Amino acid sequence: MTRLEKIYREKVASALQTEFGYKSSMEIPKLEKISLNIGLGEASLNNKLIEDAVEELTKIAGQRAVITRAKKSIAAFKLRTGMAVGCRVTLRRDLMWDFLDKLVTFALPRVRDFRGIPDRGFDGRGNFTLGIREHTIFPELEIDKVERVKGMNVTIATSAKTDKEGKLLLDLLGMPFKK
């Protein structure tokens, strides 16, 4: 059991149950998965960008990233069906808890001029998406070996029914939201 999962079971679950008055422990919101995505539109011209992105995302996540491909052809973007346009990875169980712990304690505080995460990223069903401009904030990457700084999306899927429940869950887990 990871450090953050232990905190969830000992403190967060009971705090959520008292706050929202859940009758069953199965109603308490929990994390289901975390999806990481790097989109590279210009990768259609340079295949090495995709290989680098897959390698870097694999280091960050601790799990092999898969290449995402275009579903439709778009002439204006010089894009054809089946061309590689990015990479993604979905984390569950221990890898998910480890990644969230690393994101909250190491990576986000390394962001330049960091004042907290805006809470606009909720989707109405308790899931939260966060955009990161520089993937180099993660400690696994050696900045000298990174050729190009890439942005990435982190989506945290929860079993919460509302944004209020999801925000409190993430807040209690240590997500540094703006006050």
C-alpha positions as CSV (number, residue, x, y, z in Angstrom):
1,M,0.0,0.0,0.0
2,T,1.4,3.4,-1.0
3,R,1.7,6.4,1.3
4,L,-1.1,8.4,-0.3
5,E,-3.5,5.3,-0.4
6,K,-2.9,4.8,3.3
7,I,-3.8,8.5,3.9
8,Y,-6.9,8.0,1.8
9,R,-8.1,5.0,3.8
10,E,-7.2,6.3,7.3
11,K,-8.3,10.0,7.0
12,V,-9.8,11.1,3.7
13,A,-12.5,8.4,3.4
14,S,-13.9,9.1,6.9
15,A,-13.8,12.9,6.4
16,L,-15.7,12.5,3.1
17,Q,-18.3,10.3,4.8
18,T,-18.9,12.8,7.6
19,E,-19.0,15.7,5.2
20,F,-21.5,14.3,2.8
21,G,-23.3,11.8,5.1
22,Y,-22.8,8.6,3.1
23,K,-24.6,5.6,4.6
24,S,-22.4,3.0,3.0
25,S,-18.7,2.9,2.6
26,M,-19.2,2.0,-1.1
27,E,-20.7,5.5,-1.7
28,I,-17.4,7.3,-0.7
29,P,-15.7,8.8,-3.7
30,K,-12.3,7.2,-4.6
31,L,-9.8,7.5,-7.4
32,E,-10.4,5.2,-10.3
33,K,-7.6,6.0,-12.7
34,I,-5.2,8.7,-13.9
35,S,-4.6,9.2,-17.7
36,L,-1.6,11.0,-19.0
37,N,-1.6,12.3,-22.6
38,I,1.0,14.1,-24.7
39,G,-0.4,15.5,-28.0
40,L,2.2,16.2,-30.7
41,G,0.6,17.7,-33.8
42,E,3.9,18.3,-35.6
43,A,4.9,14.7,-35.0
44,S,3.4,13.8,-38.4
45,L,6.5,15.5,-40.0
46,N,9.1,14.2,-37.5
47,N,8.8,10.6,-36.3
48,K,11.6,11.0,-33.7
49,L,9.4,13.4,-31.7
50,I,6.9,10.5,-31.0
51,E,9.7,8.1,-30.0
52,D,11.1,10.7,-27.5
53,A,7.6,11.5,-26.1
54,V,6.8,7.8,-25.6
55,E,10.2,7.2,-23.9
56,E,9.7,10.3,-21.6
57,L,6.1,9.5,-20.7
58,T,7.1,5.9,-19.9
59,K,9.7,7.3,-17.5
60,I,7.3,9.7,-15.9
61,A,4.5,7.2,-15.5
62,G,6.4,4.0,-14.7
63,Q,4.3,2.2,-17.3
64,R,4.8,1.8,-21.1
65,A,3.1,4.6,-23.1
66,V,1.1,3.8,-26.3
67,I,1.1,5.8,-29.4
68,T,-2.2,7.5,-30.4
69,R,-3.1,7.8,-34.0
70,A,-5.2,10.2,-36.1
71,K,-8.8,8.9,-36.7
72,K,-9.5,11.2,-39.6
73,S,-7.5,12.9,-42.4
74,I,-7.3,16.7,-42.1
75,A,-5.6,18.3,-45.1
76,A,-5.1,21.7,-43.5
77,F,-2.9,20.0,-40.8
78,K,-1.2,17.7,-43.3
79,L,-2.6,14.8,-41.4
80,R,-3.7,11.4,-42.7
81,T,-5.7,8.7,-41.0
82,G,-3.4,6.4,-39.0
83,M,-0.6,8.9,-38.5
84,A,1.0,9.1,-35.0
85,V,-0.2,12.3,-33.3
86,G,0.7,11.7,-29.6
87,C,1.0,9.1,-26.8
88,R,-0.9,8.3,-23.7
89,V,-0.8,6.0,-20.6
90,T,-3.5,5.0,-18.1
91,L,-2.5,4.3,-14.5
92,R,-4.5,2.3,-12.0
93,R,-4.0,0.9,-8.5
94,D,-0.4,1.4,-7.0
95,L,1.0,3.2,-10.0
96,M,-1.9,5.7,-9.9
97,W,-1.3,6.4,-6.2
98,D,2.5,6.7,-6.7
99,F,2.0,9.1,-9.6
100,L,-0.5,11.3,-7.8
101,D,1.9,11.4,-4.7
102,K,4.8,12.4,-7.0
103,L,2.7,15.0,-8.8
104,V,1.5,16.7,-5.6
105,T,4.7,16.6,-3.6
106,F,7.5,16.9,-6.2
107,A,6.4,18.0,-9.6
108,L,3.9,20.8,-9.0
109,P,6.0,22.7,-6.5
110,R,8.8,22.8,-9.2
111,V,6.6,24.8,-11.5
112,R,7.9,28.4,-11.9
113,D,5.8,31.0,-10.1
114,F,3.4,28.3,-8.8
115,R,0.5,29.7,-6.8
116,G,-1.9,26.7,-6.9
117,I,-4.0,24.9,-9.5
118,P,-7.2,26.6,-10.7
119,D,-10.3,24.5,-10.0
120,R,-11.8,25.1,-13.5
121,G,-10.7,21.6,-14.7
122,F,-13.7,19.7,-13.3
123,D,-16.1,18.2,-15.8
124,G,-19.3,18.2,-13.9
125,R,-19.0,14.6,-12.8
126,G,-16.2,14.9,-10.3
127,N,-13.3,14.2,-12.7
128,F,-10.4,16.7,-13.0
129,T,-8.1,17.5,-15.9
130,L,-4.9,19.5,-15.4
131,G,-2.7,20.9,-18.2
132,I,1.0,21.0,-17.6
133,R,3.0,23.2,-19.9
134,E,6.5,21.7,-19.3
135,H,6.8,18.0,-18.7
136,T,10.3,18.6,-17.4
137,I,9.0,19.3,-13.9
138,F,9.0,15.6,-13.2
139,P,12.2,14.4,-11.3
140,E,12.7,11.3,-13.6
141,L,13.6,13.3,-16.6
142,E,17.1,14.7,-17.0
143,I,16.6,18.2,-18.4
144,D,19.9,18.1,-20.4
145,K,18.7,15.0,-22.4
146,V,15.3,16.5,-23.2
147,E,15.4,17.8,-26.8
148,R,12.1,19.6,-26.7
149,V,9.8,20.7,-23.9
150,K,6.3,19.2,-24.3
151,G,3.0,19.9,-22.6
152,M,0.9,17.2,-21.2
153,N,-2.6,16.6,-19.8
154,V,-3.3,14.7,-16.6
155,T,-6.9,13.5,-16.1
156,I,-7.9,12.2,-12.7
157,A,-11.0,10.1,-12.9
158,T,-12.9,9.6,-9.6
159,S,-16.1,7.9,-8.6
160,A,-17.5,11.1,-7.2
161,K,-20.9,12.2,-8.5
162,T,-20.4,15.9,-8.3
163,D,-17.6,18.4,-8.7
164,K,-17.9,19.4,-5.1
165,E,-17.3,15.8,-3.9
166,G,-14.4,15.4,-6.4
167,K,-12.7,18.7,-5.4
168,L,-12.9,17.8,-1.7
169,L,-11.5,14.4,-2.4
170,L,-8.5,15.8,-4.3
171,D,-8.1,18.7,-1.7
172,L,-7.9,16.2,1.1
173,L,-5.3,14.2,-0.8
174,G,-3.1,17.3,-1.0
175,M,-3.9,18.7,-4.4
176,P,-2.8,22.4,-4.1
177,F,-5.9,24.3,-5.4
178,K,-5.9,28.1,-5.5
179,K,-7.7,29.6,-2.5
